Amino acid sequence: MYFAFNDRYAAPSNFVSGYFSSLRSNAKDKVEDIKSMGIDLAAFRIDKFFNYGALCIMVIITILYACFW
């Protein structure tokens, strides 16, 4: 299946969205924004077992995709 949007507009739209998302970030501001939400980065930590498991799943999916293509 051919998607014309992906070929023509994916890179420019990714660039523009990345640019606008990087325009304003108060992560390093000295004054915290009142409306900002505090995020605990410990909630996003993963261990090596999870990484290896995800890698194995991706390898299995890639092999199945290559076999049934």
C-alpha positions in Angstrom: 0.0 0.0 0.0 1.3 3.4 -0.9 0.9 6.4 1.4 1.7 9.7 -0.3 1.6 11.6 2.9 4.5 9.7 4.5 6.7 10.3 1.5 6.1 14.0 1.1 5.2 15.4 4.4 6.6 13.2 7.2 10.0 14.8 7.5 8.8 18.4 7.3 5.9 17.8 9.7 8.2 16.1 12.2 10.7 18.9 12.0 8.0 21.6 12.5 6.4 19.7 15.4 9.8 19.1 17.0 10.7 22.8 16.6 7.5 24.1 18.2 7.6 21.6 21.0 11.2 22.8 21.9 10.2 26.5 21.8 8.9 26.6 25.4 10.1 24.3 28.1 10.3 25.4 31.7 12.4 22.5 32.8 15.4 24.6 33.5 13.7 27.7 34.7 14.5 29.1 38.1 10.8 29.9 38.7 8.3 27.0 38.5 5.2 27.6 36.5 2.0 27.5 38.6 0.2 25.4 36.0 3.0 22.9 35.6 2.6 19.3 36.8 5.4 17.8 38.8 6.6 14.5 37.4 8.7 12.0 39.3 11.3 10.6 36.9 11.6 7.4 39.0 8.2 6.3 37.5 9.9 6.1 34.1 12.9 4.0 35.0 13.1 0.5 33.6 15.5 -2.3 34.4 17.7 -4.3 32.1 15.4 -7.3 32.2 12.6 -5.2 30.6 15.0 -3.9 27.9 16.2 -7.4 27.0 12.6 -8.7 26.9 11.5 -5.9 24.6 14.5 -6.5 22.4 13.6 -10.2 22.1 10.0 -9.4 21.3 11.1 -7.0 18.5 13.5 -9.7 17.1 10.7 -12.3 17.1 8.2 -9.9 15.4 10.9 -9.0 12.8 11.6 -12.6 12.1 7.9 -13.4 11.7 7.4 -10.4 9.5 10.3 -11.5 7.3 9.0 -15.0 7.1 5.4 -14.2 6.2 6.1 -11.3 3.9 
